[in-house]
Amino acid sequence: MTLLSEEQRKKLSESGIRAPYVNETCIGCSACVAISPDVYDLNDDGLSVVKELSNYEDLSVDDSIQACPVNAISWKN
């Protein structure tokens, strides 16, 4: 689940920029939003989505990945 389109993700990947990805196992606990509100938001279903940014480094993404209780978040190139 992401606010990033496939085209945006492709552009980031071509630029060598990693982006976090939230998969379908998200339960909407919002731990990632609490840890890194600049990166994540909750959608209308209460599940986490990744905001469109030009760079995700140094935004506590690793901490949010570790805090996810269902391992729904990972880095994706």
Backbone as a printed PyTorch tensor [residue, N CA C, xyz], in Angstrom:
tensor([[[  0.8410,  -1.1700,   0.0000],
         [  0.0000,   0.0000,   0.0000],
         [  0.8860,   1.2320,   0.0000]],

        [[  0.6030,   2.0960,  -0.9060],
         [  1.4600,   3.2570,  -1.0210],
         [  0.7470,   4.3760,  -1.7410]],

        [[  1.1470,   5.5830,  -1.4510],
         [  0.6810,   6.7290,  -2.2130],
         [  1.5600,   6.9380,  -3.4270]],

        [[  2.6740,   6.2230,  -3.4640],
         [  3.5870,   6.3170,  -4.5940],
         [  3.0430,   5.5040,  -5.7540]],

        [[  2.9860,   6.0960,  -6.9110],
         [  2.5860,   5.3370,  -8.0930],
         [  3.7610,   4.4810,  -8.5430]],

        [[  3.4770,   3.5120,  -9.3840],
         [  4.5580,   2.6880,  -9.9250],
         [  5.5530,   3.5420, -10.7040]],

        [[  5.0570,   4.5560, -11.3970],
         [  5.9320,   5.4560, -12.1450],
         [  6.8640,   6.2210, -11.2090]],

        [[  6.3340,   6.7080, -10.0970],
         [  7.1560,   7.4300,  -9.1300],
         [  8.1890,   6.4950,  -8.5040]],

        [[  7.7590,   5.2770,  -8.1770],
         [  8.6850,   4.3040,  -7.5890],
         [  9.7950,   3.9740,  -8.5770]],

        [[  9.4450,   3.8590,  -9.8700],
         [ 10.4330,   3.5640, -10.8970],
         [ 11.4550,   4.6940, -11.0130]],

        [[ 10.9920,   5.9390, -10.9610],
         [ 11.9020,   7.0830, -11.0330],
         [ 12.8630,   7.0880,  -9.8500]],

        [[ 12.3410,   6.8050,  -8.6560],
         [ 13.2020,   6.7400,  -7.4810],
         [ 14.2340,   5.6310,  -7.6460]],

        [[ 13.7940,   4.4890,  -8.1090],
         [ 14.6870,   3.3570,  -8.2810],
         [ 15.7770,   3.6660,  -9.3010]],

        [[ 15.4000,   4.2770, -10.4020],
         [ 16.3820,   4.6420, -11.4260],
         [ 17.3940,   5.6490, -10.8930]],

        [[ 16.9820,   6.4460,  -9.9200],
         [ 17.8800,   7.4280,  -9.3160],
         [ 18.7010,   6.8200,  -8.1860]],

        [[ 18.4590,   5.5480,  -7.8940],
         [ 19.1920,   4.8810,  -6.8250],
         [ 18.6590,   5.1990,  -5.4410]],

        [[ 17.4360,   5.6950,  -5.3630],
         [ 16.8420,   6.0680,  -4.0810],
         [ 15.9060,   4.9550,  -3.6170]],

        [[ 16.1410,   4.4600,  -2.4050],
         [ 15.2600,   3.4440,  -1.8270],
         [ 14.0340,   4.1180,  -1.2420]],

        [[ 12.9240,   3.3960,  -1.2860],
         [ 11.6860,   3.8840,  -0.6820],
         [ 11.0930,   2.7690,   0.1630]],

        [[ 10.4570,   3.1190,   1.2690],
         [  9.8010,   2.0810,   2.0580],
         [  8.5410,   1.5970,   1.3380]],

        [[  8.1850,   0.3700,   1.6160],
         [  6.9990,  -0.2330,   1.0220],
         [  6.2050,  -0.9000,   2.1350]],

        [[  4.9020,  -0.6820,   2.1480],
         [  4.0160,  -1.3170,   3.1200],
         [  3.2140,  -2.3720,   2.3740]],

        [[  3.3070,  -3.6270,   2.8140],
         [  2.5860,  -4.6940,   2.1160],
         [  1.2010,  -4.9210,   2.7160]],

        [[  0.4960,  -5.9050,   2.1670],
         [ -0.9000,  -6.1500,   2.5210],
         [ -1.1050,  -6.7190,   3.9220]],

        [[ -0.0270,  -7.0480,   4.6420],
         [ -0.1960,  -7.5760,   5.9980],
         [ -0.3480,  -6.4790,   7.0420]],

        [[ -0.2990,  -5.2200,   6.6240],
         [ -0.4650,  -4.0950,   7.5580],
         [ -1.7880,  -4.2300,   8.3140]],

        [[ -1.7240,  -4.0290,   9.6380],
         [ -2.9230,  -4.1000,  10.4710],
         [ -3.3520,  -2.7210,  10.9590]],

        [[ -2.6520,  -1.6840,  10.5480],
         [ -3.0330,  -0.3250,  10.9140],
         [ -2.7410,   0.0510,  12.3510]],

        [[ -1.7090,  -0.4990,  12.9310],
         [ -1.3780,  -0.1910,  14.3250],
         [ -0.8520,   1.2320,  14.4890]],

        [[ -0.3760,   1.8200,  13.4140],
         [  0.1480,   3.1950,  13.3160],
         [  1.4770,   3.4260,  14.0310]],

        [[  2.1880,   2.3600,  14.3670],
         [  3.5120,   2.5250,  14.9780],
         [  4.4340,   3.2790,  14.0350]],

        [[  4.3650,   2.9660,  12.7380],
         [  5.2290,   3.6330,  11.7690],
         [  4.9090,   5.1240,  11.6680]],

        [[  3.6430,   5.4630,  11.7620],
         [  3.2370,   6.8790,  11.7100],
         [  3.7680,   7.6220,  12.9290]],

        [[  3.7120,   6.9700,  14.0810],
         [  4.2150,   7.5940,  15.3090],
         [  5.7250,   7.7950,  15.2490]],

        [[  6.4370,   6.8360,  14.6710],
         [  7.8940,   6.8990,  14.5950],
         [  8.3670,   7.8400,  13.4990]],

        [[  7.7060,   7.8120,  12.3520],
         [  8.1570,   8.5870,  11.1950],
         [  6.9580,   9.2230,  10.4650]],

        [[  6.3530,  10.2370,  11.0750],
         [  5.1580,  10.8590,  10.4840],
         [  5.4200,  11.5740,   9.1670]],

        [[  6.6680,  11.8860,   8.8790],
         [  6.9860,  12.5190,   7.6020],
         [  6.9290,  11.5160,   6.4490]],

        [[  7.0040,  10.2260,   6.7670],
         [  7.0530,   9.1890,   5.7470],
         [  5.7110,   8.4690,   5.5770]],

        [[  5.0010,   8.2470,   6.6730],
         [  3.7870,   7.4220,   6.6360],
         [  2.5490,   8.2230,   7.0130]],

        [[  1.4270,   7.7270,   6.5170],
         [  0.1180,   8.2620,   6.8680],
         [ -0.8390,   7.0850,   6.9040]],

        [[ -2.0130,   7.2780,   7.4700],
         [ -3.0400,   6.2430,   7.4410],
         [ -4.0500,   6.5860,   6.3620]],

        [[ -4.4580,   5.5860,   5.5900],
         [ -5.4460,   5.8210,   4.5410],
         [ -6.8590,   5.7440,   5.1280]],

        [[ -7.8600,   5.8370,   4.2940],
         [ -9.2560,   5.8290,   4.7560],
         [ -9.6460,   4.5210,   5.4300]],

        [[ -8.9160,   3.4440,   5.1340],
         [ -9.1690,   2.1530,   5.7680],
         [ -8.3940,   1.9810,   7.0640]],

        [[ -7.6170,   3.0060,   7.4480],
         [ -6.8300,   2.9440,   8.6700],
         [ -5.5290,   2.1850,   8.5320]],

        [[ -5.0860,   1.9580,   7.2990],
         [ -3.8450,   1.2350,   7.0530],
         [ -2.7490,   2.2030,   6.6310]],

        [[ -1.5150,   1.8470,   6.8950],
         [ -0.3730,   2.7150,   6.6030],
         [ -0.0930,   2.7880,   5.1100]],

        [[  0.2600,   3.9870,   4.6730],
         [  0.6940,   4.2270,   3.3000],
         [  1.9420,   5.1060,   3.3490]],

        [[  2.7410,   5.0090,   2.3150],
         [  3.9760,   5.7870,   2.2160],
         [  3.6930,   7.0790,   1.4590]],

        [[  4.1210,   8.1860,   2.0250],
         [  3.9600,   9.4820,   1.3780],
         [  4.9800,   9.6450,   0.2590]],

        [[  4.6300,  10.4360,  -0.7290],
         [  5.5440,  10.7130,  -1.8330],
         [  6.5850,  11.7370,  -1.3840]],

        [[  7.8380,  11.3070,  -1.3710],
         [  8.9630,  12.1690,  -1.0140],
         [ 10.0680,  11.9660,  -2.0370]],

        [[ 10.9960,  12.8750,  -2.0760],
         [ 12.1140,  12.7250,  -3.0080],
         [ 13.2500,  11.9030,  -2.4130]],

        [[ 13.2410,  11.6990,  -1.0800],
         [ 14.2880,  10.9480,  -0.4080],
         [ 13.7550,  10.4680,   0.9330]],

        [[ 14.0430,   9.2310,   1.2900],
         [ 13.5520,   8.6500,   2.5380],
         [ 14.6600,   8.3550,   3.5370]],

        [[ 15.9000,   8.6420,   3.1650],
         [ 17.0240,   8.3930,   4.0630],
         [ 16.9470,   9.3530,   5.2560]],

        [[ 17.4440,   8.9130,   6.3870],
         [ 17.5030,   9.7260,   7.6100],
         [ 16.1270,  10.1550,   8.1090]],

        [[ 15.0850,   9.3540,   7.8120],
         [ 13.7360,   9.6850,   8.2760],
         [ 13.1630,   8.5960,   9.1790]],

        [[ 14.0170,   7.8900,   9.8820],
         [ 13.6290,   6.8430,  10.8370],
         [ 12.9020,   5.6710,  10.1920]],

        [[ 13.1100,   5.4390,   8.9100],
         [ 12.4510,   4.3160,   8.2420],
         [ 12.9120,   2.9910,   8.8370]],

        [[ 14.2140,   2.8520,   9.1060],
         [ 14.7050,   1.6060,   9.7040],
         [ 14.0250,   1.3420,  11.0470]],

        [[ 13.8240,   2.3910,  11.8340],
         [ 13.1480,   2.2330,  13.1230],
         [ 11.6990,   1.7930,  12.9300]],

        [[ 11.0260,   2.3560,  11.9350],
         [  9.6370,   1.9750,  11.6890],
         [  9.5450,   0.5370,  11.1800]],

        [[ 10.5060,   0.1080,  10.3850],
         [ 10.5340,  -1.2770,   9.9050],
         [ 10.6680,  -2.2320,  11.0880]],

        [[ 11.5630,  -1.9080,  12.0110],
         [ 11.7860,  -2.7660,  13.1820],
         [ 10.5910,  -2.7550,  14.1270]],

        [[  9.8600,  -1.6510,  14.1930],
         [  8.7320,  -1.5390,  15.1180],
         [  7.4520,  -2.1870,  14.6090]],

        [[  7.3750,  -2.4600,  13.3320],
         [  6.1440,  -3.0280,  12.7600],
         [  5.9020,  -4.4250,  13.3410]],

        [[  4.7810,  -4.6300,  14.0170],
         [  4.5370,  -5.9330,  14.6640],
         [  4.2350,  -7.0740,  13.7050]],

        [[  3.9020,  -6.7580,  12.4550],
         [  3.5760,  -7.8070,  11.4870],
         [  4.5400,  -7.8360,  10.2990]],

        [[  5.6590,  -7.1230,  10.4370],
         [  6.6920,  -7.0840,   9.3900],
         [  6.1230,  -6.6880,   8.0240]],

        [[  5.2660,  -5.6720,   8.0190],
         [  4.6180,  -5.2270,   6.7870],
         [  5.4300,  -4.2000,   6.0130]],

        [[  6.5090,  -3.6850,   6.6040],
         [  7.2710,  -2.6080,   5.9720],
         [  8.6680,  -3.1120,   5.6090]],

        [[  9.1130,  -2.7300,   4.4450],
         [ 10.4650,  -3.0670,   4.0030],
         [ 10.9570,  -1.9830,   3.0540]],

        [[ 12.2580,  -1.9940,   2.7980],
         [ 12.8240,  -1.1170,   1.7930],
         [ 12.5840,  -1.7490,   0.4340]],

        [[ 12.2830,  -0.9440,  -0.5470],
         [ 12.1050,  -1.4300,  -1.9110],
         [ 12.8190,  -0.5030,  -2.8500]],

        [[ 13.6140,  -1.0460,  -3.7440],
         [ 14.3350,  -0.2310,  -4.7260],
         [ 13.5380,  -0.1310,  -6.0020]]])
